[in-house]
């Protein structure tokens, strides 16, 4: 306020000098000039000698005095909260709301071009003001920003410019604004943001890069995978079951609150390689319009970092840990390895480096120390503990090729609520692929393919590789014949392997029978 008043007086003084120079003056003007000059001198003395602490009291009582003659109330919404300088959700919602309503009234706008053929996004520029009407009540929104006086450090900036929105309304409308209008703005802003948002694919950064200038725990790219449930090679009945389960989850906020459970759901996708587990995740994200957080556990140092990553995820997202059986060892093998590699802890470091065997053990120890210290308990708490309740509307997905290798504590109901097996290609899945790749709904060779698929184990990935035309000269029949040939080859290889296994088992039985007791 004092800065604004100082600027106003300085401007008034300058205007008065210009007025005296170019306009005729009389005794009244001379007296006015003296009064303004005296006021300016008093202001300079006030700025220089008046204690800073007393200015606060003066400003306080000045505001009380102004409230009697100024009938308007102002509410300021700052861009960042006091908690770790986190961007305010209210500010983001207001920005989206005003942006959608300011294009017709604001004279200065900021434009942002986005991808995916989205229209130009316009928002109100700094120091611009627009009006809004709610239930017959008129309000004014103004944007401004605060620029730090100190120059920020290039590595660890002390401060950045902070933006804020100021809402002004008549004091007689206080109840309508505080109880209804602000809630309306936040709700509409969030709805518009969800409708217009671009979905993202996140991956976690190493904790060594979490700090510094504009560093983040997650990096992202735009999520543009085209997979849908319609193009997914799977039985129609199973696809519909999964879609219904996902839809029920998205509408279950009140239900989860009623039963006292965090609003999340776990999915375990398991099956042989090439059966479409990653494609299933993409189809789920496209169906729900969710972001994906692809969590790489091997880069997470300990349980504390795992919790910090969870806190930084947002709602309407799918948190994915692919190949959970390969990500980390939660079965006690790590401890055994450490005991085996660390049995020479009493040896001197220099002796280890001199002795080739000791050196090898020393390097094994060093590698073991660099391994992730995430424990089974930490992962379980991440999935189903207290920290899992931070936020809501999250789906956690594990994928594995070998479900029997997972600890039962990971796969029980309540953590992985729904287990989905993605197996080898069946005829119904083949029909989906034939329609997608060859635009065929039926063909005379389909009967032969159905017979072979019933006798052969081939992943959908291998089926699609054979269905894809290899040149412009190939037609649909050529692709189907190539698939039939591949199925027959796979069937023959499986028969040979089965016979060899039977011979080995028979030979082992004979040798066991000849061994004396």
C-alpha positions as CSV (number, residue, x, y, z in Angstrom):
1,X,0.0,0.0,0.0
2,X,2.8,2.4,0.9
3,X,4.6,1.8,-2.4
4,X,1.4,2.5,-4.3
5,X,0.8,5.7,-2.3
6,X,4.4,6.8,-2.9
7,X,4.0,6.3,-6.6
8,X,0.7,8.2,-6.6
9,X,2.2,11.2,-4.8
10,X,5.2,11.2,-7.1
11,X,3.0,11.1,-10.1
12,X,0.8,13.9,-8.7
13,X,3.9,16.0,-8.0
14,X,5.1,15.5,-11.6
15,X,1.7,16.5,-12.9
16,X,1.7,19.6,-10.8
17,X,5.1,20.7,-12.1
18,X,3.8,20.3,-15.7
19,X,0.7,22.1,-14.8
20,X,2.6,25.1,-13.3
21,X,4.8,25.3,-16.4
22,X,2.2,25.3,-19.0
23,X,-1.0,26.7,-17.3
24,X,-1.5,30.2,-15.8
25,X,-1.5,30.2,-12.0
26,X,-3.0,32.4,-9.3
27,X,-2.9,32.6,-5.6
28,X,-5.0,29.5,-5.2
29,X,-2.7,27.4,-7.3
30,X,0.3,28.7,-5.4
31,X,-1.2,27.6,-2.1
32,X,-2.1,24.2,-3.6
33,X,1.4,23.8,-4.8
34,X,2.8,24.5,-1.4
35,X,0.4,22.0,0.2
36,X,1.4,19.3,-2.3
37,X,5.1,20.1,-1.8
38,X,4.7,19.9,2.0
39,X,2.8,16.6,1.6
40,X,5.6,15.2,-0.5
41,X,8.2,16.3,2.1
42,X,6.2,14.8,4.9
43,X,6.0,11.5,3.0
44,X,9.8,11.4,2.4
45,X,10.3,12.0,6.1
46,X,7.7,9.3,7.0
47,X,9.5,6.8,4.7
48,X,12.9,7.6,6.1
49,X,12.3,7.9,9.9
50,X,9.0,6.3,10.8
51,X,9.6,2.9,12.5
52,X,8.7,-0.1,10.3
53,X,6.8,-1.8,13.1
54,X,4.5,1.2,13.5
55,X,3.7,1.3,9.9
56,X,1.9,-2.0,10.3
57,X,-0.3,-0.6,13.0
58,X,-1.0,2.5,10.8
59,X,-1.8,0.3,7.8
60,X,-4.1,-1.8,10.0
61,X,-6.2,1.2,11.2
62,X,-6.1,2.7,7.8
63,X,-7.7,-0.3,6.4
64,X,-10.4,-0.2,9.1
65,X,-11.0,3.4,8.2
66,X,-11.2,2.6,4.5
67,X,-13.7,-0.2,5.1
68,X,-16.3,2.3,6.2
69,X,-16.2,4.1,2.9
70,X,-15.0,1.3,0.5
71,X,-17.8,-1.2,0.2
72,X,-15.9,-3.9,-1.7
73,X,-14.1,-7.1,-0.4
74,X,-11.1,-8.7,-1.9
75,X,-9.9,-12.3,-1.8
76,X,-6.4,-13.2,-3.1
77,X,-5.5,-16.7,-4.4
78,X,-1.8,-17.2,-4.6
79,X,-0.1,-19.5,-7.1
80,X,2.0,-21.4,-4.5
81,X,1.1,-22.8,-1.1
82,X,3.3,-22.5,2.0
83,X,3.8,-26.3,1.9
84,X,7.0,-26.9,0.1
85,X,6.1,-24.3,-2.4
86,X,3.6,-26.6,-4.0
87,X,1.4,-25.1,-6.7
88,X,-2.0,-24.4,-5.4
89,X,-4.8,-26.6,-6.8
90,X,-7.3,-23.7,-6.2
91,X,-5.1,-21.4,-8.3
92,X,-4.9,-23.9,-11.2
93,X,-8.7,-24.4,-11.1
94,X,-9.3,-20.6,-11.1
95,X,-6.9,-20.2,-14.0
96,X,-8.7,-22.8,-16.0
97,X,-12.1,-21.3,-15.2
98,X,-11.2,-17.8,-16.0
99,X,-9.4,-18.9,-19.2
100,X,-12.6,-20.5,-20.4
101,X,-14.7,-17.3,-19.7
102,X,-12.2,-14.5,-20.4
103,X,-11.9,-14.7,-24.2
104,X,-14.9,-12.6,-24.7
105,X,-14.1,-9.8,-22.3
106,X,-10.4,-9.6,-21.7
107,X,-8.4,-7.3,-23.9
108,X,-5.0,-9.0,-23.3
109,X,-4.7,-12.8,-23.5
110,X,-1.9,-15.3,-23.3
111,X,-1.9,-18.1,-26.0
112,X,-0.6,-21.6,-25.6
113,X,-0.3,-24.1,-28.5
114,X,-0.7,-27.7,-27.5
115,X,-0.3,-31.0,-29.5
116,X,-2.8,-33.6,-30.6
117,X,-4.7,-31.1,-32.8
118,X,-6.2,-29.4,-29.7
119,X,-7.4,-25.8,-30.3
120,X,-5.4,-22.8,-29.1
121,X,-5.6,-22.4,-25.3
122,X,-6.2,-18.8,-24.2
123,X,-5.7,-17.4,-20.7
124,X,-5.9,-14.0,-19.1
125,X,-2.6,-12.1,-19.3
126,X,-0.9,-10.6,-16.2
127,X,-2.5,-7.3,-14.8
128,X,-5.7,-7.9,-16.8
129,X,-9.2,-7.7,-15.3
130,X,-12.4,-9.5,-16.3
131,X,-15.9,-9.6,-14.9
132,X,-18.1,-12.5,-14.1
133,X,-21.8,-12.8,-13.1
134,X,-23.1,-15.5,-10.8
135,X,-26.8,-15.7,-9.8
136,X,-27.1,-12.0,-10.6
137,X,-24.0,-11.0,-8.5
138,X,-21.2,-9.3,-10.4
139,X,-17.6,-9.9,-9.5
140,X,-14.2,-8.9,-10.8
141,X,-11.2,-11.1,-11.3
142,X,-7.7,-9.5,-11.7
143,X,-4.4,-11.1,-12.3
144,X,-1.1,-9.8,-11.0
145,X,2.4,-11.1,-10.1
146,X,5.1,-10.3,-7.6
147,X,8.7,-10.1,-8.9
148,X,11.5,-10.7,-6.4
149,X,13.8,-7.8,-5.7
150,X,16.8,-10.1,-5.3
151,X,18.4,-11.9,-8.3
152,X,17.9,-15.7,-8.0
153,X,20.9,-18.0,-7.8
154,X,21.3,-20.0,-11.0
155,X,21.5,-23.3,-9.1
156,X,19.2,-22.7,-6.1
157,X,17.0,-19.7,-6.7
158,X,15.9,-17.8,-3.6
159,X,12.6,-16.7,-5.1
160,X,10.7,-16.7,-8.4
161,X,8.0,-14.4,-9.6
162,X,4.7,-15.4,-8.0
163,X,1.3,-14.9,-9.6
164,X,-2.0,-14.4,-7.9
165,X,-5.7,-13.8,-8.7
166,X,-7.7,-11.2,-6.8
167,X,-11.4,-11.6,-6.5
168,X,-13.4,-8.4,-5.8
169,X,-17.0,-8.2,-4.9
170,X,-19.5,-6.0,-2.9
171,X,-19.6,-6.8,0.8
172,X,-23.4,-7.3,0.7
173,X,-22.7,-10.4,-1.5
174,X,-20.2,-12.0,0.9
175,X,-22.4,-15.0,1.8
176,X,-23.1,-15.8,-1.9
177,X,-19.5,-15.5,-2.9
178,X,-17.9,-17.4,0.0
179,X,-20.5,-20.2,0.3
180,X,-21.5,-20.8,-3.4
181,X,-19.5,-18.9,-6.0
182,X,-16.0,-20.0,-5.0
183,X,-17.1,-23.6,-4.8
184,X,-18.7,-23.2,-8.2
185,X,-15.5,-21.8,-9.7
186,X,-13.3,-24.6,-8.3
187,X,-15.6,-27.3,-9.4
188,X,-16.1,-25.9,-12.9
189,X,-12.3,-25.3,-13.2
190,X,-11.4,-28.8,-12.3
191,X,-14.0,-30.3,-14.6
192,X,-12.7,-28.2,-17.6
193,X,-9.1,-29.1,-16.8
194,X,-10.0,-32.9,-16.8
195,X,-11.9,-32.5,-20.1
196,X,-9.1,-30.6,-21.8
197,X,-6.1,-32.2,-20.2
198,X,-3.4,-34.1,-22.1
199,X,-2.7,-37.4,-20.6
200,X,0.9,-38.2,-19.7
201,X,3.2,-41.2,-19.3
202,X,5.5,-40.7,-16.3
203,X,8.7,-42.4,-15.2
204,X,10.5,-41.9,-11.9
205,X,13.8,-40.0,-11.8
206,X,16.8,-41.2,-9.8
207,X,16.8,-39.5,-6.3
208,X,20.2,-37.9,-7.2
209,X,18.3,-35.6,-9.6
210,X,15.4,-34.7,-7.2
211,X,16.9,-31.5,-6.0
212,X,18.1,-28.3,-7.7
213,X,16.7,-25.9,-10.3
214,X,13.3,-27.1,-11.3
215,X,14.0,-30.8,-10.6
216,X,11.2,-33.2,-10.2
217,X,10.7,-36.8,-9.0
218,X,8.8,-37.8,-12.2
219,X,9.6,-37.0,-15.8
220,X,6.9,-37.3,-18.4
221,X,6.0,-37.4,-22.1
222,X,2.6,-37.2,-23.7
223,X,0.7,-40.5,-23.7
224,X,-0.3,-41.3,-27.2
225,X,-0.7,-45.1,-27.3
226,X,-3.6,-46.1,-29.6
227,X,-4.5,-49.3,-27.8
228,X,-8.2,-49.8,-27.0
229,X,-10.3,-52.7,-25.7
230,X,-11.8,-53.1,-29.2
231,X,-8.4,-53.7,-30.7
232,X,-7.2,-56.0,-27.8
233,X,-6.8,-59.6,-28.7
234,X,-8.9,-61.3,-26.0
235,X,-12.2,-63.0,-25.5
236,X,-15.1,-60.6,-25.7
237,X,-16.6,-61.8,-22.4
238,X,-13.4,-61.2,-20.5
239,X,-13.0,-57.7,-22.0
240,X,-16.5,-56.7,-21.0
241,X,-15.9,-58.0,-17.5
242,X,-12.8,-55.9,-17.1
243,X,-14.5,-52.8,-18.5
244,X,-17.4,-53.2,-16.1
245,X,-15.0,-53.5,-13.2
246,X,-13.1,-50.4,-14.2
247,X,-16.3,-48.4,-14.7
248,X,-17.6,-49.5,-11.3
249,X,-14.3,-48.3,-9.7
250,X,-14.4,-44.9,-11.2
251,X,-18.0,-44.3,-9.9
252,X,-17.2,-45.8,-6.5
253,X,-15.9,-42.7,-4.6
254,X,-18.8,-42.6,-2.1
255,X,-18.9,-46.4,-1.8
256,X,-15.2,-46.6,-0.8
257,X,-15.7,-43.8,1.7
258,X,-18.7,-45.6,3.2
259,X,-16.8,-48.9,3.7
260,X,-13.8,-47.0,5.0
261,X,-11.3,-48.1,2.3
262,X,-8.9,-46.1,0.3
263,X,-10.2,-45.3,-3.2
264,X,-7.8,-47.6,-5.2
265,X,-7.8,-50.9,-6.9
266,X,-5.1,-53.4,-7.7
267,X,-4.7,-55.5,-10.8
268,X,-2.3,-58.4,-11.4
269,X,-1.7,-59.1,-15.1
270,X,0.1,-62.4,-15.6
271,X,0.9,-64.7,-18.5
272,X,3.6,-65.8,-20.9
273,X,5.7,-63.1,-22.8
274,X,4.0,-61.5,-25.8
275,X,0.4,-62.0,-24.5
276,X,-0.4,-58.3,-24.3
277,X,0.1,-57.2,-20.7
278,X,1.5,-53.8,-21.6
279,X,-1.1,-53.3,-24.3
280,X,-3.8,-54.1,-21.7
281,X,-2.4,-51.3,-19.5
282,X,-2.6,-48.8,-22.4
283,X,-6.1,-49.9,-23.2
284,X,-7.1,-49.4,-19.5
285,X,-5.6,-45.9,-19.5
286,X,-7.4,-44.9,-22.7
287,X,-10.7,-46.4,-21.5
288,X,-10.5,-44.4,-18.2
289,X,-8.7,-41.4,-19.6
290,X,-6.0,-41.8,-16.9
291,X,-2.3,-40.9,-16.7
292,X,0.3,-43.7,-16.3
293,X,3.1,-43.7,-13.8
294,X,5.6,-46.4,-14.8
295,X,7.6,-47.1,-11.6
296,X,11.1,-48.5,-12.0
297,X,11.8,-50.0,-8.6
298,X,15.5,-50.7,-9.2
299,X,16.2,-46.9,-9.2
300,X,14.4,-46.4,-5.8
301,X,17.0,-46.5,-3.0
302,X,14.7,-47.2,0.0
303,X,11.2,-47.3,1.4
304,X,11.3,-43.6,2.2
305,X,11.9,-42.7,-1.4
306,X,9.1,-45.0,-2.5
307,X,6.7,-43.1,-0.3
308,X,7.8,-39.8,-1.6
309,X,7.2,-41.0,-5.2
310,X,3.7,-42.1,-4.2
311,X,2.9,-38.7,-2.7
312,X,3.9,-37.0,-6.0
313,X,1.4,-39.0,-8.1
314,X,-2.0,-37.5,-8.9
315,X,-5.5,-38.9,-8.9
316,X,-6.9,-40.5,-12.1
317,X,-3.8,-42.4,-12.7
318,X,-2.5,-46.0,-13.1
319,X,0.7,-46.8,-11.2
320,X,2.5,-49.6,-13.0
321,X,5.3,-52.0,-11.9
322,X,6.1,-54.2,-14.8
323,X,7.8,-57.6,-14.4
324,X,7.5,-57.4,-10.6
325,X,9.2,-60.7,-10.2
326,X,12.3,-59.3,-11.9
327,X,12.3,-55.8,-10.4
328,X,13.5,-56.7,-7.0
329,X,14.0,-59.8,-4.9
330,X,11.5,-59.9,-2.0
331,X,12.0,-63.6,-1.1
332,X,15.1,-63.3,1.1
333,X,17.5,-64.0,-1.7
334,X,19.1,-60.6,-1.3
335,X,20.0,-61.4,2.3
336,X,21.5,-64.8,1.4
337,X,23.5,-63.1,-1.4
338,X,24.8,-60.5,1.1
339,X,25.9,-63.2,3.6
340,X,27.6,-65.2,0.9
341,X,29.4,-62.2,-0.6
342,X,30.2,-60.6,2.7
343,X,31.8,-63.5,4.6
344,X,35.2,-61.7,4.6
345,X,34.1,-58.5,6.4
346,X,37.1,-58.8,8.7
347,X,39.6,-58.7,5.9
348,X,41.4,-55.4,5.1
349,X,40.3,-53.5,2.0
350,X,43.8,-53.5,0.5
351,X,44.1,-57.3,0.9
352,X,40.8,-57.7,-1.0
353,X,42.1,-55.7,-3.9
354,X,45.4,-57.6,-4.0
355,X,43.9,-61.1,-3.8
356,X,41.8,-61.8,-7.0
357,X,39.3,-63.9,-5.1
358,X,38.9,-61.3,-2.4
359,X,38.8,-58.5,-4.9
360,X,35.8,-60.2,-6.6
361,X,34.0,-60.5,-3.3
362,X,34.8,-56.9,-2.5
363,X,33.3,-55.8,-5.8
364,X,30.3,-58.0,-5.1
365,X,29.9,-56.2,-1.7
366,X,30.1,-52.8,-3.4
367,X,27.5,-53.8,-5.9
368,X,25.2,-55.1,-3.2
369,X,25.5,-51.8,-1.3
370,X,24.3,-49.9,-4.4
371,X,21.3,-52.1,-4.8
372,X,17.8,-50.8,-3.9
373,X,17.0,-51.2,-0.2
374,X,13.2,-51.3,-0.9
375,X,11.8,-54.1,1.2
376,X,8.7,-56.3,0.9
377,X,7.2,-54.5,3.8
378,X,7.9,-51.1,2.2
379,X,6.2,-52.2,-1.1
380,X,3.2,-53.6,0.8
381,X,2.8,-50.3,2.6
382,X,3.0,-48.6,-0.8
383,X,0.2,-50.7,-2.1
384,X,-2.1,-51.2,0.8
385,X,-0.7,-49.3,3.9
386,X,-1.4,-45.9,5.4
387,X,0.5,-44.1,2.7
388,X,-1.7,-45.7,0.0
389,X,-4.6,-43.5,1.2
390,X,-2.8,-40.3,0.2
391,X,-4.9,-39.1,-2.7
392,X,-7.5,-41.2,-4.4
393,X,-8.8,-42.7,-7.7
394,X,-5.6,-44.7,-8.4
395,X,-5.2,-48.1,-9.9
396,X,-2.0,-50.1,-9.2
397,X,-1.0,-52.7,-11.8
398,X,1.6,-55.4,-11.4
399,X,2.7,-57.5,-14.4
400,X,4.6,-60.8,-14.3
401,X,5.4,-63.7,-16.6
402,X,5.7,-66.1,-13.6
403,X,2.9,-65.5,-11.1
404,X,4.1,-68.5,-9.0
405,X,7.3,-66.7,-8.1
406,X,5.6,-63.8,-6.3
407,X,5.2,-63.7,-2.6
408,X,1.6,-64.5,-1.6
409,X,1.5,-61.3,0.5
410,X,1.8,-59.3,-2.8
411,X,-1.0,-61.1,-4.6
412,X,-3.7,-61.5,-2.0
413,X,-7.1,-59.8,-2.3
414,X,-7.0,-56.3,-1.0
415,X,-3.7,-55.6,-2.6
416,X,-4.2,-57.2,-6.0
417,X,-7.9,-57.2,-6.1
418,X,-8.3,-58.7,-9.6
419,X,-6.1,-61.2,-11.2
420,X,-6.2,-61.3,-15.0
421,X,-4.6,-64.1,-17.0
422,X,-3.4,-63.2,-20.4
423,X,-2.7,-66.5,-22.1
424,X,-1.9,-67.7,-25.6
425,X,-3.9,-66.7,-28.6
426,X,-7.3,-68.3,-28.9
427,X,-9.5,-68.3,-32.0
428,X,-11.7,-65.5,-30.7
429,X,-8.6,-63.3,-30.1
430,X,-7.4,-64.3,-33.6
431,X,-10.6,-63.0,-35.1
432,X,-10.0,-59.6,-33.5
433,X,-6.4,-59.5,-34.9
434,X,-7.6,-60.6,-38.4
435,X,-10.1,-57.7,-38.4
436,X,-7.5,-55.2,-37.2
437,X,-4.6,-56.2,-39.5
438,X,-6.4,-57.6,-42.5
439,X,-9.9,-56.3,-42.2
440,X,-11.2,-59.8,-42.5
441,X,-14.3,-61.1,-40.6
442,X,-14.3,-64.5,-42.2
443,X,-12.2,-66.6,-44.7
444,X,-12.1,-70.2,-45.9
445,X,-8.7,-70.7,-44.0
446,X,-10.2,-69.6,-40.7
447,X,-11.3,-73.2,-40.0
448,X,-7.8,-74.6,-40.3
449,X,-6.4,-71.8,-38.1
450,X,-9.0,-72.5,-35.4
451,X,-8.0,-76.1,-35.4
452,X,-4.3,-75.3,-35.1
453,X,-4.8,-72.7,-32.4
454,X,-6.7,-75.3,-30.3
455,X,-3.6,-77.6,-30.5
456,X,-0.8,-75.0,-30.4
457,X,0.5,-72.4,-27.9
458,X,1.3,-69.2,-29.8
459,X,1.3,-65.7,-28.3
460,X,-0.8,-62.9,-29.8
461,X,2.5,-61.1,-30.5
462,X,3.7,-64.0,-32.7
463,X,0.3,-64.2,-34.4
464,X,0.3,-60.5,-35.3
465,X,3.8,-60.8,-36.7
466,X,2.6,-63.4,-39.2
467,X,-0.5,-61.5,-40.0
468,X,1.2,-58.3,-41.0
469,X,1.9,-58.0,-44.7
470,X,5.6,-58.0,-45.5
471,X,5.2,-56.2,-48.9
472,X,2.6,-54.5,-51.1
473,X,2.3,-57.6,-53.2
474,X,1.1,-59.8,-50.4
475,X,-2.7,-60.2,-49.9
476,X,-4.8,-61.4,-47.0
477,X,-4.6,-65.1,-48.1
478,X,-0.8,-65.0,-48.2
479,X,-0.7,-63.7,-44.6
480,X,-3.1,-66.4,-43.4
481,X,-1.1,-69.1,-45.1
482,X,2.1,-67.8,-43.5
483,X,0.3,-68.0,-40.1
484,X,-0.8,-71.5,-40.8
485,X,2.8,-72.5,-41.6
486,X,4.1,-70.9,-38.5
487,X,1.4,-72.7,-36.4
488,X,2.3,-76.1,-37.9
489,X,6.0,-75.4,-37.3
490,X,5.3,-74.5,-33.7
491,X,3.2,-77.6,-33.2
492,X,5.9,-79.8,-34.6
493,X,8.5,-78.2,-32.4
494,X,6.3,-78.7,-29.3
495,X,5.8,-82.4,-30.3
496,X,9.5,-83.0,-30.6
497,X,10.2,-81.3,-27.2
498,X,7.5,-83.4,-25.6
499,X,9.0,-86.6,-26.9
500,X,12.5,-85.6,-25.8
501,X,11.2,-84.8,-22.3
502,X,9.4,-88.1,-22.2
503,X,12.6,-90.0,-23.2
504,X,14.7,-88.1,-20.6
505,X,12.1,-88.9,-17.9
506,X,12.1,-92.6,-18.9
507,X,15.9,-92.8,-18.9
508,X,16.1,-91.1,-15.5
509,X,13.6,-93.6,-14.2
510,X,15.5,-96.5,-15.5
511,X,18.8,-95.2,-14.0
512,X,17.1,-94.6,-10.7
513,X,15.7,-98.2,-10.7
514,X,19.2,-99.7,-11.4
515,X,20.9,-97.8,-8.6
516,X,21.4,-100.1,-5.6
517,X,19.7,-99.1,-2.4
